[in-house]
Amino acid sequence: LIGSDGFAGLLRLMADSKVVICPRAHRTGGRQRVMAAFAAGALAVVSTDEVLESEFEDGEHAIYYRDFHELALTLEQLLDQPEGRREIASRGRTRALERFSPLRLASAILSQAKRRS
């Protein structure tokens, strides 16, 4: 999927997509994929995840689903609402950049490293 363009190509693919589906966000790097979708300005459609839901509200910044039946219904609705998709994606990107900017993350990592040393 990523191809020879690497991660930059994946971000371009996400930015060009109507939605980015992120199943099982709590496993195998899924939360990073959600953050990448936000960074690309894509609408993240995410399996339920308590950590993400504490930072990104359902229907406001991202869309969450509990099972594949709900995912199918959600996608059907979203595909008929291009303006709504763009608005949620924009709010998700804004929230992600506010709360998880590279500078803020680097500061948090340095703070943790100082506490442990």
PyMOL commands that place a pseudoatom at each C-alpha (Angstrom):
pseudoatom trace, name=CA, resn=LEU, resi=1, chain=A, elem=C, hetatm=0, pos=[0.000, 0.000, 0.000]
pseudoatom trace, name=CA, resn=ILE, resi=2, chain=A, elem=C, hetatm=0, pos=[2.712, 2.499, 0.890]
pseudoatom trace, name=CA, resn=GLY, resi=3, chain=A, elem=C, hetatm=0, pos=[4.846, 1.761, -2.165]
pseudoatom trace, name=CA, resn=SER, resi=4, chain=A, elem=C, hetatm=0, pos=[8.118, 3.411, -3.049]
pseudoatom trace, name=CA, resn=ASP, resi=5, chain=A, elem=C, hetatm=0, pos=[6.980, 6.850, -1.851]
pseudoatom trace, name=CA, resn=GLY, resi=6, chain=A, elem=C, hetatm=0, pos=[7.099, 5.675, 1.767]
pseudoatom trace, name=CA, resn=PHE, resi=7, chain=A, elem=C, hetatm=0, pos=[5.245, 7.481, 4.497]
pseudoatom trace, name=CA, resn=ALA, resi=8, chain=A, elem=C, hetatm=0, pos=[4.967, 10.725, 2.510]
pseudoatom trace, name=CA, resn=GLY, resi=9, chain=A, elem=C, hetatm=0, pos=[3.095, 8.793, -0.181]
pseudoatom trace, name=CA, resn=LEU, resi=10, chain=A, elem=C, hetatm=0, pos=[0.789, 7.310, 2.419]
pseudoatom trace, name=CA, resn=LEU, resi=11, chain=A, elem=C, hetatm=0, pos=[-0.007, 10.789, 3.745]
pseudoatom trace, name=CA, resn=ARG, resi=12, chain=A, elem=C, hetatm=0, pos=[-0.814, 11.972, 0.194]
pseudoatom trace, name=CA, resn=LEU, resi=13, chain=A, elem=C, hetatm=0, pos=[-3.065, 8.946, -0.290]
pseudoatom trace, name=CA, resn=MET, resi=14, chain=A, elem=C, hetatm=0, pos=[-4.838, 9.716, 2.996]
pseudoatom trace, name=CA, resn=ALA, resi=15, chain=A, elem=C, hetatm=0, pos=[-5.265, 13.377, 2.033]
pseudoatom trace, name=CA, resn=ASP, resi=16, chain=A, elem=C, hetatm=0, pos=[-6.859, 12.355, -1.271]
pseudoatom trace, name=CA, resn=SER, resi=17, chain=A, elem=C, hetatm=0, pos=[-9.262, 9.883, 0.379]
pseudoatom trace, name=CA, resn=LYS, resi=18, chain=A, elem=C, hetatm=0, pos=[-12.866, 10.537, 1.366]
pseudoatom trace, name=CA, resn=VAL, resi=19, chain=A, elem=C, hetatm=0, pos=[-12.289, 8.673, 4.643]
pseudoatom trace, name=CA, resn=VAL, resi=20, chain=A, elem=C, hetatm=0, pos=[-9.467, 6.738, 6.275]
pseudoatom trace, name=CA, resn=ILE, resi=21, chain=A, elem=C, hetatm=0, pos=[-10.676, 3.627, 8.083]
pseudoatom trace, name=CA, resn=CYS, resi=22, chain=A, elem=C, hetatm=0, pos=[-8.594, 2.794, 11.152]
pseudoatom trace, name=CA, resn=PRO, resi=23, chain=A, elem=C, hetatm=0, pos=[-9.639, -0.573, 12.578]
pseudoatom trace, name=CA, resn=ARG, resi=24, chain=A, elem=C, hetatm=0, pos=[-8.353, -1.726, 15.936]
pseudoatom trace, name=CA, resn=ALA, resi=25, chain=A, elem=C, hetatm=0, pos=[-6.735, 1.609, 16.753]
pseudoatom trace, name=CA, resn=HIS, resi=26, chain=A, elem=C, hetatm=0, pos=[-5.565, 0.343, 20.134]
pseudoatom trace, name=CA, resn=ARG, resi=27, chain=A, elem=C, hetatm=0, pos=[-3.293, -2.309, 18.581]
pseudoatom trace, name=CA, resn=THR, resi=28, chain=A, elem=C, hetatm=0, pos=[-0.214, -2.471, 16.372]
pseudoatom trace, name=CA, resn=GLY, resi=29, chain=A, elem=C, hetatm=0, pos=[0.388, 1.219, 15.831]
pseudoatom trace, name=CA, resn=GLY, resi=30, chain=A, elem=C, hetatm=0, pos=[-3.203, 2.033, 14.977]
pseudoatom trace, name=CA, resn=ARG, resi=31, chain=A, elem=C, hetatm=0, pos=[-3.264, 5.236, 16.988]
pseudoatom trace, name=CA, resn=GLN, resi=32, chain=A, elem=C, hetatm=0, pos=[-0.316, 6.524, 14.987]
pseudoatom trace, name=CA, resn=ARG, resi=33, chain=A, elem=C, hetatm=0, pos=[-2.268, 5.840, 11.788]
pseudoatom trace, name=CA, resn=VAL, resi=34, chain=A, elem=C, hetatm=0, pos=[-5.174, 7.825, 13.193]
pseudoatom trace, name=CA, resn=MET, resi=35, chain=A, elem=C, hetatm=0, pos=[-2.835, 10.725, 13.967]
pseudoatom trace, name=CA, resn=ALA, resi=36, chain=A, elem=C, hetatm=0, pos=[-1.372, 10.455, 10.458]
pseudoatom trace, name=CA, resn=ALA, resi=37, chain=A, elem=C, hetatm=0, pos=[-4.901, 10.662, 9.027]
pseudoatom trace, name=CA, resn=PHE, resi=38, chain=A, elem=C, hetatm=0, pos=[-5.532, 13.796, 11.084]
pseudoatom trace, name=CA, resn=ALA, resi=39, chain=A, elem=C, hetatm=0, pos=[-2.217, 15.310, 9.954]
pseudoatom trace, name=CA, resn=ALA, resi=40, chain=A, elem=C, hetatm=0, pos=[-3.156, 14.633, 6.334]
pseudoatom trace, name=CA, resn=GLY, resi=41, chain=A, elem=C, hetatm=0, pos=[-6.485, 16.380, 6.837]
pseudoatom trace, name=CA, resn=ALA, resi=42, chain=A, elem=C, hetatm=0, pos=[-8.446, 13.175, 6.268]
pseudoatom trace, name=CA, resn=LEU, resi=43, chain=A, elem=C, hetatm=0, pos=[-11.600, 12.074, 8.048]
pseudoatom trace, name=CA, resn=ALA, resi=44, chain=A, elem=C, hetatm=0, pos=[-10.630, 9.301, 10.466]
pseudoatom trace, name=CA, resn=VAL, resi=45, chain=A, elem=C, hetatm=0, pos=[-13.236, 6.554, 10.874]
pseudoatom trace, name=CA, resn=VAL, resi=46, chain=A, elem=C, hetatm=0, pos=[-11.974, 4.623, 13.870]
pseudoatom trace, name=CA, resn=SER, resi=47, chain=A, elem=C, hetatm=0, pos=[-12.954, 1.532, 15.823]
pseudoatom trace, name=CA, resn=THR, resi=48, chain=A, elem=C, hetatm=0, pos=[-13.934, 2.535, 19.340]
pseudoatom trace, name=CA, resn=ASP, resi=49, chain=A, elem=C, hetatm=0, pos=[-10.925, 3.407, 21.480]
pseudoatom trace, name=CA, resn=GLU, resi=50, chain=A, elem=C, hetatm=0, pos=[-11.150, 4.970, 24.944]
pseudoatom trace, name=CA, resn=VAL, resi=51, chain=A, elem=C, hetatm=0, pos=[-7.864, 6.843, 24.657]
pseudoatom trace, name=CA, resn=LEU, resi=52, chain=A, elem=C, hetatm=0, pos=[-8.691, 8.452, 21.317]
pseudoatom trace, name=CA, resn=GLU, resi=53, chain=A, elem=C, hetatm=0, pos=[-12.274, 9.141, 22.355]
pseudoatom trace, name=CA, resn=SER, resi=54, chain=A, elem=C, hetatm=0, pos=[-10.984, 11.060, 25.378]
pseudoatom trace, name=CA, resn=GLU, resi=55, chain=A, elem=C, hetatm=0, pos=[-9.187, 13.477, 23.012]
pseudoatom trace, name=CA, resn=PHE, resi=56, chain=A, elem=C, hetatm=0, pos=[-11.324, 13.427, 19.852]
pseudoatom trace, name=CA, resn=GLU, resi=57, chain=A, elem=C, hetatm=0, pos=[-15.115, 13.566, 20.105]
pseudoatom trace, name=CA, resn=ASP, resi=58, chain=A, elem=C, hetatm=0, pos=[-17.289, 11.283, 17.997]
pseudoatom trace, name=CA, resn=GLY, resi=59, chain=A, elem=C, hetatm=0, pos=[-18.932, 13.234, 15.195]
pseudoatom trace, name=CA, resn=GLU, resi=60, chain=A, elem=C, hetatm=0, pos=[-16.927, 16.343, 16.036]
pseudoatom trace, name=CA, resn=HIS, resi=61, chain=A, elem=C, hetatm=0, pos=[-13.311, 15.365, 15.266]
pseudoatom trace, name=CA, resn=ALA, resi=62, chain=A, elem=C, hetatm=0, pos=[-13.578, 11.733, 14.124]
pseudoatom trace, name=CA, resn=ILE, resi=63, chain=A, elem=C, hetatm=0, pos=[-16.182, 9.030, 13.597]
pseudoatom trace, name=CA, resn=TYR, resi=64, chain=A, elem=C, hetatm=0, pos=[-16.133, 5.894, 15.760]
pseudoatom trace, name=CA, resn=TYR, resi=65, chain=A, elem=C, hetatm=0, pos=[-17.739, 2.532, 15.079]
pseudoatom trace, name=CA, resn=ARG, resi=66, chain=A, elem=C, hetatm=0, pos=[-18.275, -0.551, 17.244]
pseudoatom trace, name=CA, resn=ASP, resi=67, chain=A, elem=C, hetatm=0, pos=[-18.580, -3.301, 14.640]
pseudoatom trace, name=CA, resn=PHE, resi=68, chain=A, elem=C, hetatm=0, pos=[-18.483, -3.866, 10.908]
pseudoatom trace, name=CA, resn=HIS, resi=69, chain=A, elem=C, hetatm=0, pos=[-22.246, -3.505, 10.518]
pseudoatom trace, name=CA, resn=GLU, resi=70, chain=A, elem=C, hetatm=0, pos=[-22.067, -0.048, 12.088]
pseudoatom trace, name=CA, resn=LEU, resi=71, chain=A, elem=C, hetatm=0, pos=[-19.014, 0.753, 9.931]
pseudoatom trace, name=CA, resn=ALA, resi=72, chain=A, elem=C, hetatm=0, pos=[-20.934, -0.095, 6.756]
pseudoatom trace, name=CA, resn=LEU, resi=73, chain=A, elem=C, hetatm=0, pos=[-23.880, 2.104, 7.772]
pseudoatom trace, name=CA, resn=THR, resi=74, chain=A, elem=C, hetatm=0, pos=[-21.552, 4.935, 8.776]
pseudoatom trace, name=CA, resn=LEU, resi=75, chain=A, elem=C, hetatm=0, pos=[-19.665, 4.830, 5.479]
pseudoatom trace, name=CA, resn=GLU, resi=76, chain=A, elem=C, hetatm=0, pos=[-22.922, 4.849, 3.529]
pseudoatom trace, name=CA, resn=GLN, resi=77, chain=A, elem=C, hetatm=0, pos=[-24.026, 7.984, 5.375]
pseudoatom trace, name=CA, resn=LEU, resi=78, chain=A, elem=C, hetatm=0, pos=[-20.648, 9.718, 5.109]
pseudoatom trace, name=CA, resn=LEU, resi=79, chain=A, elem=C, hetatm=0, pos=[-20.322, 9.167, 1.371]
pseudoatom trace, name=CA, resn=ASP, resi=80, chain=A, elem=C, hetatm=0, pos=[-23.551, 11.134, 0.905]
pseudoatom trace, name=CA, resn=GLN, resi=81, chain=A, elem=C, hetatm=0, pos=[-22.298, 14.078, 3.003]
pseudoatom trace, name=CA, resn=PRO, resi=82, chain=A, elem=C, hetatm=0, pos=[-19.146, 15.555, 1.434]
pseudoatom trace, name=CA, resn=GLU, resi=83, chain=A, elem=C, hetatm=0, pos=[-19.374, 18.876, 3.282]
pseudoatom trace, name=CA, resn=GLY, resi=84, chain=A, elem=C, hetatm=0, pos=[-19.928, 17.144, 6.622]
pseudoatom trace, name=CA, resn=ARG, resi=85, chain=A, elem=C, hetatm=0, pos=[-16.926, 14.890, 5.973]
pseudoatom trace, name=CA, resn=ARG, resi=86, chain=A, elem=C, hetatm=0, pos=[-14.713, 17.887, 5.226]
pseudoatom trace, name=CA, resn=GLU, resi=87, chain=A, elem=C, hetatm=0, pos=[-15.881, 19.760, 8.342]
pseudoatom trace, name=CA, resn=ILE, resi=88, chain=A, elem=C, hetatm=0, pos=[-15.218, 16.838, 10.695]
pseudoatom trace, name=CA, resn=ALA, resi=89, chain=A, elem=C, hetatm=0, pos=[-11.832, 16.205, 9.048]
pseudoatom trace, name=CA, resn=SER, resi=90, chain=A, elem=C, hetatm=0, pos=[-10.885, 19.861, 9.444]
pseudoatom trace, name=CA, resn=ARG, resi=91, chain=A, elem=C, hetatm=0, pos=[-11.853, 19.902, 13.124]
pseudoatom trace, name=CA, resn=GLY, resi=92, chain=A, elem=C, hetatm=0, pos=[-9.954, 16.634, 13.686]
pseudoatom trace, name=CA, resn=ARG, resi=93, chain=A, elem=C, hetatm=0, pos=[-6.817, 18.046, 12.081]
pseudoatom trace, name=CA, resn=THR, resi=94, chain=A, elem=C, hetatm=0, pos=[-7.065, 21.255, 14.107]
pseudoatom trace, name=CA, resn=ARG, resi=95, chain=A, elem=C, hetatm=0, pos=[-7.528, 19.327, 17.369]
pseudoatom trace, name=CA, resn=ALA, resi=96, chain=A, elem=C, hetatm=0, pos=[-4.627, 16.984, 16.579]
pseudoatom trace, name=CA, resn=LEU, resi=97, chain=A, elem=C, hetatm=0, pos=[-2.285, 19.867, 15.767]
pseudoatom trace, name=CA, resn=GLU, resi=98, chain=A, elem=C, hetatm=0, pos=[-3.316, 21.735, 18.926]
pseudoatom trace, name=CA, resn=ARG, resi=99, chain=A, elem=C, hetatm=0, pos=[-2.969, 18.824, 21.302]
pseudoatom trace, name=CA, resn=PHE, resi=100, chain=A, elem=C, hetatm=0, pos=[-0.234, 16.769, 19.645]
pseudoatom trace, name=CA, resn=SER, resi=101, chain=A, elem=C, hetatm=0, pos=[2.043, 19.190, 17.814]
pseudoatom trace, name=CA, resn=PRO, resi=102, chain=A, elem=C, hetatm=0, pos=[5.599, 17.951, 17.236]
pseudoatom trace, name=CA, resn=LEU, resi=103, chain=A, elem=C, hetatm=0, pos=[6.930, 20.584, 19.648]
pseudoatom trace, name=CA, resn=ARG, resi=104, chain=A, elem=C, hetatm=0, pos=[4.494, 19.557, 22.373]
pseudoatom trace, name=CA, resn=LEU, resi=105, chain=A, elem=C, hetatm=0, pos=[5.287, 15.861, 21.886]
pseudoatom trace, name=CA, resn=ALA, resi=106, chain=A, elem=C, hetatm=0, pos=[9.034, 16.499, 21.959]
pseudoatom trace, name=CA, resn=SER, resi=107, chain=A, elem=C, hetatm=0, pos=[8.616, 18.527, 25.147]
pseudoatom trace, name=CA, resn=ALA, resi=108, chain=A, elem=C, hetatm=0, pos=[6.629, 15.719, 26.780]
pseudoatom trace, name=CA, resn=ILE, resi=109, chain=A, elem=C, hetatm=0, pos=[9.242, 13.133, 25.786]
pseudoatom trace, name=CA, resn=LEU, resi=110, chain=A, elem=C, hetatm=0, pos=[12.074, 15.286, 27.170]
pseudoatom trace, name=CA, resn=SER, resi=111, chain=A, elem=C, hetatm=0, pos=[10.148, 15.883, 30.382]
pseudoatom trace, name=CA, resn=GLN, resi=112, chain=A, elem=C, hetatm=0, pos=[9.682, 12.126, 30.875]
pseudoatom trace, name=CA, resn=ALA, resi=113, chain=A, elem=C, hetatm=0, pos=[13.335, 11.446, 30.097]
pseudoatom trace, name=CA, resn=LYS, resi=114, chain=A, elem=C, hetatm=0, pos=[14.449, 14.018, 32.695]
pseudoatom trace, name=CA, resn=ARG, resi=115, chain=A, elem=C, hetatm=0, pos=[12.225, 12.445, 35.348]
pseudoatom trace, name=CA, resn=ARG, resi=116, chain=A, elem=C, hetatm=0, pos=[13.721, 9.026, 34.729]
pseudoatom trace, name=CA, resn=SER, resi=117, chain=A, elem=C, hetatm=0, pos=[17.334, 10.134, 34.824]
for i in range(1, 117): cmd.bond("trace and resi %d" % i, "trace and resi %d" % (i + 1))
show_as sticks, trace
zoom trace
